Amino acid sequence: MVESGWWSNYSNNASECCQWPISCNTAGSITKINISDVPNIEVRDRFGKLNFASFPNLVLLDLSDRPLGGKILHQIGDLSALKYIDLSYCGLYSELPPSLGNLTQLEYLDMLYNDNINGSIPPQLGNLVNLISLNLSANNLTKKIPSELGFLSNLVYLDLHSNKLFGPIPFCWILQNRIRNFSCILSFKLQATIS
């Protein structure tokens, strides 16, 4: 992380990394990065320089409310232990990488209010069978909602409002009938049909 320039204002001593808003396991491997509430850490374009393969035990990545202003790299799919990711309000742009579907341990995915995330929702997100909460609201997502989202059998919360999505939404009815207390928040610029 030091090599990426993230912590240029801090010591380069790797043994001190767990004293920052970072948690490590007993072996010293980074398990959590949560800088959402930490002032004075500016990530900006350094997110794109992060070597995701260096974090095989990362379970939580929360960079919310940080002006990253870059692309979501396909290498994010290398974070195989990840259970929680919050990249909301980060000014991210480009399409959601299909490699997000590799994060099969993921339980929480939040990328709301990035405005410039565009394209379609990758059908590979249907592989995230442990997902409990999915929030992709207030972006610029277009095209049909993939039916593969109906495979998310543990999903309790889904928010896709303020996008430009359209088409049938069969999985909401499936999930509402299967899961008690399921919340499905959808709004469309184009008319949607529920079948």
N, C-alpha and C positions, 0 to 999 in steps of 0.2 A: 504494500500500500504506500509505503514511503517512496518507492521508486516511481509510482504513478504521479507523485506530486500532491497527493491528497493532504498530507500532514506536513507540509513544508515549514510550518511555523512551530513544529514540535521536534522533539529529539528523534534522531534516526535509530535509536536503540530499540530493536525489535522487542526486547523483553519488557519494555514499558508500554507496548501497544494496548494491553488490556487495562490500562489505567485511564484510557480515553473512553469515549462512549462506545466502547467495543467490549464484548465478552468473549472469553476463551474457555475451552474445556481444560481439563487437568493436564493434557498433553501440550497445551499452549497453542492449539489450533483455534482460529477465530470461528466462533459460532454465531455471533450476533453483531450487526452493525446498525446502530440506531442513532442517527444524528438529527432526527426531526425536531427535537427540542433544545439542541445545543447551539448557542450563539457563537459567532466568531469562527465557524468552520464553513468555508466556502468551497463547494465542490465544483460547480460550473462544468466546464468541458472535461474535467478530469474523470468523469464517469466513464467516458469512452476509452480512457486509458487503463481502466481497471482490468487486471488479468483475472477473470472469473475462475479459471482453472486453479488458481492459488487458494481457493476457499472450498475444499471438498466437504467440510463439516458445517458450512454456513446454513443456519436454519431460519434466521431472521435478517431481512434487509429492509430498513426503513429510512428512506431519503426524502420523505415527504416534505413539502414546503421549501425545497431547495431548488434554486434556479439552475437545473442541469443544462437545459437548452440543447440537448443532443438527441441522437438516435438511441433506440433500445437495441443494443447489439444482439445478434443471434447467439453469441456465446453465453448469454444469460441462461440458456438451456443447459449449460454445463453444471449449474448449481444444483446437483441432484438431491441434496439433503434439504433444500429450502422448503420451509413450511409457511412462511409469511413474507410477503413482499408488498411494500407500500411505496409507490412512486407517484403519488397524487400531487397535484399542483407543482410539477417540476418543469413545465415548459418543454416537454419532450415532443418530438416530431417523428415522422415516418410511419411505417406500418408496424403493427404488432408482429414480432417474429414468430413463425410457426414453431420454433424451438421452445417456446413457452410450454408447449405440450409435453416436453420431456420432464417437466417438474412434477412428477407424479406424486410426490409427497406433499405438494402444496395444499394448504387449507384456506389461505386468505390471499386474494389478489386484488389490489386496489390501484387503479391508474386513472382516477377521476380527474377532471379539470386539467387536462393537458392541451386541449383545444386543437393541437396540430397532429395528434395521432390520427392517421387516416387509413383508408383502405377497408378491408373487410375484417371481421372477427375470424381468426384462423380456426378451421374445424378441428385442428389438433388440440384445442382447449378441451374438447370432449374427453381427452385422455386423463384429465385431472380429477380422477375419481374420488380423491380425498377432499376436494374443494368444498368448503362450507360457505364462503362468501366471495362473490365476484362483483366488482364495481368497475365498470368501464364507462361511466356516465360522463357527459359534458366533454366529449372529444369530437372528432370529425369522422366517425366510423360510418361507412356506407355499405350498401348491398344487403343481401339477405342474412338473417340470423341463422347460423348453421344449426341444422337439426341435431348435430352431434352434442350440442349442449344438453340435450335430453339424457345423455349418459351420466350426467353429474348427479349421481344418486344421493350424495351427502349434502348437496347444495341446500342452504336454508335462506340465503339472501342473494338476490340478483338485481342489479341496477344498471340499466342500459339507457336511461333517459338522456335527452338532449344530444342525440346523434342523428344521423340521416339513414337509419336502418328501415327496412321494409320487409314485407312478406309474412307468411304464416308463422305462428308462434305455438306450435303444438306442444313443445316441451313444458311451457308454463302450466298448462292444464295437467300434464302428466305429473309434474313435480308437486303441484298443489294437491292433487289427489293422493300422492304417495307420502308427502311430508307434512306433518302438522306444523303450524306456525311458519310456513314458507311465505316469504315476501318477494313479490315480483314487481319491480317498478320499471315501467317502460313508457316511453313517449316517443312519438315519431313525427317527423316533418311530413312524411308521406303516410297515407292511410295504411294501417296494418290490419291483418285479419288473424283471428285466433281460430284455429281449427283443431 
